[in-house]
Each structure stands twice: as structure tokens, then as C-alpha cells.
Amino acid sequence: MTTLGGLMEMGLLRHEVDAHGTRIHVAEIGSGPLVLFVHGFPESWYSWRHQLPAVAAAGFRAAAIDVRGYGSSAAPEAIGAYRLLDLAGDCIGVVDALGESEAVIVGHDWGSPISATAAQLRPDVFIALALLSVPFTPRGEVRPTDLFRAMGGPDEIFYIDYFQDPGVAEAEIATDPVAWLKAFYLNASGDAPPMASQAKPRFFTRSGDALVDRLAPWSGPLSWLTDEDVSFYASEFARVGFTGGLNRYRCIDYDWVDLRAWHEAPIRQPSLFIGGENDGPTLLGAGSIARFGDTLPGLRASVILNDVGHWIQQEDVRGTNAAILHFLAGL
């Protein structure tokens, strides 16, 4: 498995760039056409540690960013600074700062809608895109917070709705950030222990309760996530905190307003989708996947990896790399 030390020995360069006025941390390796990787919550550039060397070896310049609010990238205090328009602007600024005029963009989790928005805004810059876990869903008629609130009903609160109130999730995580991260990673993965039929659903909670209370506790290193990996993630959050990442969730209604001009607009560039058989966002996005013929007319492949949960590029390195490299080779 690829480690931070191994990446550094391969020549990984970590540096910060001025992305049109925003400081963004970049980890890159290789030379050739640019492939830009964008992570989700609660992760970092490090979630792409297995893809960077593979893509570089195939003749590309592979660069992964820390999204604003993570790592050593800028972490604005205002909630509204984490809108998709701002985050897509950071991606455009990184391409320019790296001296490139175009790139393939690859996103996972929140990195998927960030990448999709960047591709919608600047198809001249992002000539192709790959989306992992979260399928492309154009802006629709329903306000996002109304949608997620309805998923919970009168008693249950879906985690995205739970994250909306500033300070609530932060206070829960602060009691034991490492244990919280471990539980979050485990329970969203393909290694999550089975739930009893009478058990309350994961990633839901009730008012006054903690989200982590319904998650199975960490039981040791996973085949795809070592103690060293968890320590790296935890050290990054110890430095910057979780508010920036959580503020992304708090901007979903802002995004709905901001993207009015792209209502139901398709993305026409060559595209790839990779989902996990046991991944919640992929399963919830079945309707969006069914619409890919209209919403992603340039789709080259939609790949569902067997026995894989949410952390696709880490849980199934071989399957993810094969799909990405095949896609890049065909451009």
C-alpha cells in the first residue's frame, strides 16, 4: 500500500499555490497532461495516495488539492465562503497557478459536485471529468435542505441535516476527534458490520443525540486504512479543525440559488462515474445514475465496484485505478 513516505520517495512535491487569491495546498507527482484530484469529507489530498503514482506512471501530471478548509489550504471563517462556486473557482485557480490551460478533473464525495460545477463553469479548462461515489445531479426544483429534512421525517435527522447548525457537529466531534473519524470511516465503508434488523439506521440521529452513537466503534486497522493513515487524517484536522469541511454542507441552499443559470444543464465533456455496490450516496443516487443519458451525454462508462463502500479509491485501489486509467487512455 502507498504510504506518505513512499510517495515522498517517488518524488511527490507538496506546495501551496495562489489560486486566484486563495491559498490552496497541492500534492503532485509526474509530468504530462494535468489530472486534478478533489477530495471529500472528512478527508484530504491524502485520500488519493494510491491514484497519484499510478496516474503519473501513465504519463500524466497528477495533482491532488486540499479543498479550502482542509490541511494547509485557506480556511475562511464565513460559512458562505464554501459555496460550490467558490470551490470550483479554487480548482480553476489551481490549474492556472500550475501553469496549465486545461485538465481532467476527478472528484470523490463532495469533490464530485465540486468537480461537476467546475466542469459546468469552465468546459474550456476542464476537458473531461471523473466522478466517484456521488453521481452528477443537475440543479433541480427542490431546495436541498427540504430534501434532506424529508429523509429524516419528524423524529429522525439525516446527517446532512444534522450538520446544518453551526457548532453542533463540531461539539460532538471535539469530544474525541480520532474516535469520531474512525467510526465515520468504518461505518461508511464496505467493512461496516451488519446491522440488526431492529437497529436504528446509521447516519441518522435525533435531536439532542450524537450522530456517532449509532455508529459501530472502530475495531482495529482495516485492510485499506492503517493506523498510519488515520493518524495522518487526524493530524490534519487537529491543525485546522472540522468547521471548514462542515461549512460545505451548510452552503447547499446557497448553491441551489447560485446555480439557477445551470438549472437541469447537462455536462457534455467526456465523463466517467465510479460507484460502490455498498456505498450510500451511490445507492441513493440511483435515480441520477438512470438519467446519465441526458445529464452526462459524454459518459464513457459507469462502473459499480463490487463489495465497496464509500471510500472507493482507498477500498478498491485496483478497480478504481483501472477505471480511471482506461478513461484517461481513451481521451
Sequence and secondary structure as in RCSB ss.txt:
>XXXX:A:sequence
MTTLGGLMEMGLLRHEVDAHGTRIHVAEIGSGPLVLFVHGFPESWYSWRHQLPAVAAAGFRAAAIDVRGYGSSAA
PEAIGAYRLLDLAGDCIGVVDALGESEAVIVGHDWGSPISATAAQLRPDVFIALALLSVPFTPRGEVRPTDLFRA
MGGPDEIFYIDYFQDPGVAEAEIATDPVAWLKAFYLNASGDAPPMASQAKPRFFTRSGDALVDRLAPWSGPLSWL
TDEDVSFYASEFARVGFTGGLNRYRCIDYDWVDLRAWHEAPIRQPSLFIGGENDGPTLLGAGSIARFGDTLPGLR
ASVILNDVGHWIQQEDVRGTNAAILHFLAGL
>XXXX:A:secstr
   HHHHHHTT EEEEEESSSSEEEEEEE  SSEEEEE  TT  GGGGTTHHHHHHHTT EEEEE  TTSTTS  
 S GGGG HHHHHHHHHHHHHHTT S EEEEEETTHHHHHHHHHHH TTTEEEEEEESS      SS HHHHHHH
HHTTT EEHHHHTTSTTHHHHHHHT HHHHHHHHHHHTSTT     TTS  TTEE TTS GGGGS    S BTTB
 HHHHHHHHHHHHHH SHHHHHHHTTHHHHHHHTGGGTT    S EEEEEETT HHHHHTHHHHHTHHHH TTEE
EEEEETT  S HHHH HHHHHHHHHHHHHT 
